[in-house]
C-alpha cells in the first residue's frame, strides 16, 4: 500500500442487493481521493482505500444518503 493511503470501514444500512452495491461503488470511485471502494451488502459494510482526507469519506456517506441508504464511518476503523 502506498504511504499516503489509509483504509476505513463504513457501516451501511438499507442496501441489500448487488445492484445497490454496484451503484455505491460506481459513484464512490468518482470521489476525489478514493482509490478503491468495495461494498459488502450482505455484511452491511463499505471498505474504502483512500488518501487519508476525511472529506473523501464524508463524500461517500453523502452519496449513499442521496441514493436512499445510510452510511456511518465506523469508529476506530481508519488505519
PyMOL commands that set and color helices and strands:
alter all, ss='L'
color gray80, all
select helices_A, chain A and resi 18-28+54-66
alter helices_A, ss='H'
color red, helices_A
select strands_A, chain A and resi 6-13+34-40+45-50+70-73
alter strands_A, ss='S'
color yellow, strands_A
deselect
rebuild
show_as cartoon
